[in-house]
């Protein structure tokens, strides 16, 4: 009777032509799979607002640049950063136009204010303290579609697309806001194209939870000329060098020229590293959001599974890379009215709107469980005060 092969090896392995008895035993270990997380940009609207008000406080070119155009310029840089990280981490994109968008924006050499550059530099791969590396990735947008004379929409607003309109800047929303500002009108709250509006009964218009949505601007003659001179005209197709995302190269160059010509305004190039900040493991907890429109005035709390020095975690408290909206048991009857839902609706609207509410925290799904552990926390704070303090600190550091 044959003796069993040593060290658990099979007979076929002992018959391998390279088998040498008595050689040093080397054991192959299983490789752990990659860990991923999906930071979002719920603070982007606030960051753009702080930068624009600083820009407008200066004289000269500032009065010629409308907020809606500056609002388009910054998210283009942000979306480039997301795709740059996603693609450089070896994660496939389903549409080749997204890869083209990344190369197209890179060739423009856009520059942004220090606060936005600092914010963008924080996105990327990092290491969980005393643990493993964790990699950045974008959630897969269901589809990009055309509507209202522009491409780049995330699709019809629904429970499936709510997490994307809530966490990522849809460039089509910023384009639509420029169109709405050009149109003018007494009602500052404009609507999306019919193909994008939700089909649930009782809907009114987008809410401020939809990143990029805001009141139509009251444009001056110079501001209107800036948009129209770069092809942004009511009832006409938005000029784009990309078939998937709205990329108006002429408008971006025009805005960049204005920013560079602004006396005393500091600008920085877009970050081109894949390493981000450990701040991304922090989780911003937002509670008591029962009254519509109070989200940004609501105190927030920053939590972390690991201790992070204050010099690093202070920016995390302002940038809110990962957000959790608390749903209290006592408020369940009011769930459809929660401010993180990206669409407004009437008081007698059907319960179907709750579908959008419950997916408000779905971007945390699939992330390592350790990131949800609250080992450390801050006292409550408000985001605007943190952003203003951070902007001042960055300007002093760079100057």
N, C-alpha and C positions, 0 to 999 in steps of 0.2 A: 504494500500500500504506500502510495507516494506521500511524503511529508508536506504539510501546508506551506505555501510560500511565505518567506519571512516578511515582517513589517507590513502585513496586510496586502502585499502585492499579489496580483493574480498570476496564473501560469502563463497567460499570454504576454504579460509584462516581463516575466523572467526570460521569455524567449525572444525579447527585443534584441536586435543585433548590437545595440550599444550597452547592454546590461553587463555590469562588472560587479561581481560579488564583493562585499566588504567595503565598497566605497562609502564616503561620508553621507549620512542620511540627510537629504534636504527635503523639507516638507513645504509644499505649496499651500498658502493660506488663501481663503476666499477674499476677494477684494470687496470692500463695502461700496454700496452704490452711492452715487452723488446725492448730496442734500441740496435742495433748492428752496428758495423763498421768493415771494412776489411783492416787493414793496410797491406802494401806489403813490399817488400825488394829490391827495385830497387837500393839501395846503397850497397847491400851485396858484389858485386864484388869489389867495391872500398875499403870497410872495410877489406876484406880478403887480398887485395893487400898491404894495409898499414901494416897489421900485418905480412905478409910474408916477406916484405922487412926489417922489424925490426928483425925478426927471422934470416934472412940471414946475417945481419950485425954482428952477433955473430959467433964465431968460433966453431969447433968441429962437432957436429952432423948435423949442419945446411946444410952442403953441400950434405948430404945424402938424404934429404927430398925434392922431387921435388914439384914445385908449384902446379902441377895438383893433387897430392896426398893430400897436405894441403888443396887445394880447395875442395876436396871431404869430408874431415874430418869436416870442419866447417859447410857446409850446412846440414850434417847429424844432427849436434847439433841444427841447426836452424829449420829443419823440425820437429825434436822431440818437440821443444818448441811450434811450431804452433799446432801440434796435441795435446800436453798436455793441452794447453789452450782450444782448441776447445772441446775436450772430457770432461774436467773438468767443462765446462760451461753447460754440459748436452745436447750438440748438438750431434745427432746421426751420426755415420760414417757408410757408406754402406758396407764397406769391413772390416771383422774382422781382416784381416792382418794388417790394420792400427793401430788397438788397440794393436796387438802383437808387432808391430814396436816400439810403445811408451814404452812398458814394456821392450823390448829387449835393447833399447838404455839406458834406465834408469839404467839397471843392469850393464852397462859398466862403469859407473861412469866417463864419459868423462870430461875433463877439457879444458878450452879454454883461450886464452889471455884476459887480462882485457877489452880491447876495444870491443871484441865480447861478453863477458859476460855482459858488461854494456848495449850493444845494445839489447841483447836478453831479459834482465830484463825489458826493456822498453815496450815490448809487453804485452798486457793483458787488463783486465777490468779497467776502470777509471771513473771519474765523470766529466761531463761538468760543469765548474764553474757556480754557481748560477742556476743550472739546474738539470738534472737527471743523474743517472748512465747509463753508456753505456758499452756493453759487446763485447768482441772480438769474431770473428768467421772467419774461412777460407771460401773462396768461394769453392763450390763443384767442384772438378776436374772431368771433364766428364768421364774419365776412365784412368786406368793405363794399359799400354800394353808392350809386349815384342818386341824388335827389336834390331838387331845388337849385339846379345849375352848379352843383359842385359834387365832387367825388369825396370819398373818405368817411362817409357815415358808418357807424358800427352796426347799422341795421335798425329795424323798427324797435322802438322802446318797448321792452317786455321784461319778464323775470329773467330771461336769458341774457339780455343785453344791459340790464340795470347795473351789474358789477363793473362793466366796462365804461359806461358813461359816468359812473361814480368814481372810478379809480384812475382812469387814463384820460388825457386830453384828446378829445375827438376834434381833429383839425377842421372838420366840416362845420362844427358848431361855431368856431371862431370866424369862419368865412361867412356863415349865415348871419352872425352878429354885425359884420361889416355891411352886408346887404341891408339888414334892418335899419342900421344907422343912416345909410344913404337914402332909404325910402322915407324916413321920418314918420311923423304921426303923433297923435295925442297920447296914445297908449304906449308906454315905454316897454311893456312886457309883450314881446313878439312871440310867434309860434314857429315850430318846425314845419317842414314840408309835410303834406298829408301822408306821404308814403312812410314817414318816420314816426308819426304820432301813434301812440298805443291804440289798440282796438277796444280796450275795456271802456265801457260806458262811464260817463261822468267826468272824463278828463278835461282839464282846462288848458294848461300850458306848461312848459318845463319849469323846474324849480332851480334855485341856486345850488342845489346839490349836484346838478349836472355840470361837470367841469367845463368852463368856457362860457356858460350861459350867463347873461347879465342884461341890464336895461340897454335899450338902444341909445346911442349917443346923440347929442345935439351938435352936429358937425358945423364947424366954421367953413367959410368959403375955401380957405387954404387947405383944410383937412379933407374936404370933399375933392379938391383938385388932386391931392396926393393919391387918393384911392383911384380916381377915374383915370389919371395919367398912367397908372400901372395896370389898367385893364379891369379894375373892379367896378362894374357897372350893373345897375339894377336890371333884372330880366335878361342878363347875358351870362353865358357860361364863364365860370371863374377860370382864368388862364392858369394852366398847370403843366409843368414839365414832367409830371409823373402821372401815370394812368390810374394809380391806386390811391394816392394821397394828394391833397391839394397843395402843390408846391409852386408858388408864384415867385420865380427867381427875381424878376424885375422889382416887385414890391419889397422883397427881402433885402435886396441891394440898396433900394432907396431908404429903407428904415435904418439899415446899418450905416449908411452915409450920414444920416441925420444924427445918429447916436455918436458917431466918431467926431462930428463937428461940434458937439455940445461942449462948451467950455466947462472944465472942472468935473466932467463926468468920467469916471473910471470904467474901463471895459476890459474884459478878460476873454481869452479864447476858450472854446469848448474843451472840456477835459477828455483826454484820449487814453486813459488807463482803464483796466478792467477791475482794479482793486478799489473797493469802496470803504465806507466807514463801518465800524462796529456798531454805530448808532442804529443801524437798520434792524438790529435784533430787538430794539426797544419797541414797546407797544404803547400807543397812546389810547387811553381809555376816555371816552366821552359819555357822560351820563346826563340825565334830566333834559332830554331833547324834545320834550312833549309839545312845546310851542313852536310852531313853524317860524323859520327865519332866525332862530336864536342860536343856531349851531356854532357860529364863529364867536358869539359872545358867551357861550357856555364854557365854564371852567373845565379844563382838561387835566388829566393826571398821566404822567409818564411812568411806566413800569418796565422792569427788566428782569430777566432770569439770572443775570450776573451783575456784579458791581462794575460800574463804568465811571471813571473820574468826571467830575463836574465840568472840566474844561472841554470834554468831548460830548457829554450828554446834554449840555445846554443847547447846542444846535439841534439835537434830536427832538427836544421839546418844542422847537419852533417848526421843524420840517415835517414832523409826523409821518415818517416813512411807512409805518404800519399802524393802522387804526382799527379799534374795536368799538362799535357802537353798542352801548348797553341797553338791552330791552328789559325793563322792569316788569315783574308780574302784574303790578297794579295798573300798568299802562297798556295791557294787552288789548283792551277794547279800543284803544286809540292807535293801534299799530299802523293802520293805513296812513295816518297823518304824520308819521315820523319824518323829521327834516332830511334824513339822508335818502329818502325816495326821490328820484330825479324828475318826478312829474307831479304837478298839482292837480287836485280834483275836488269836486263839491262834497258837501257834508253828507249828502244822501247817496254817495257813490257806492257801488256794490262791493262786497267783501273781496272780490277778485284782486283788488289793489294790494291786499296783504301779501300777495305773491312777490311783489317787488320789495316789500319791507324785509321779509325773512332772508333774502339773499344779500342783505347789506353787509354782512361779514364774511361772505363766501370766499373772498380773496385770501383768507387765512387758511382755507382748507388745503390739505396736502403739505403744509409746512411742518417742520419738525415739532413734536409736542413740547420739547423743552422750551421753545420760544414763547409758549403760552404760560409758562410758570412765572408767577409774580414774586420773585425773591427780594426785589428792591423797588421802591416807589418814591415819587416826589409829592410835594404838597400841590393842591390845585393851582392852576395858572391860566392866563388867557393868551391866546396865540399872538395877537397883535403886539402886545407889550414885549414878548420875546423876540419877534421879528424886528421890531424897531431897535431893540438893544443889540441884536446881532448885526444889523445893518451898520450901526454906528461903530461897533467893534471892528468889523471887517474893513470899513473905510479907513479907520486909523491904522490898522495893521498893514494895509496895502500902500498907503501914502507914505 
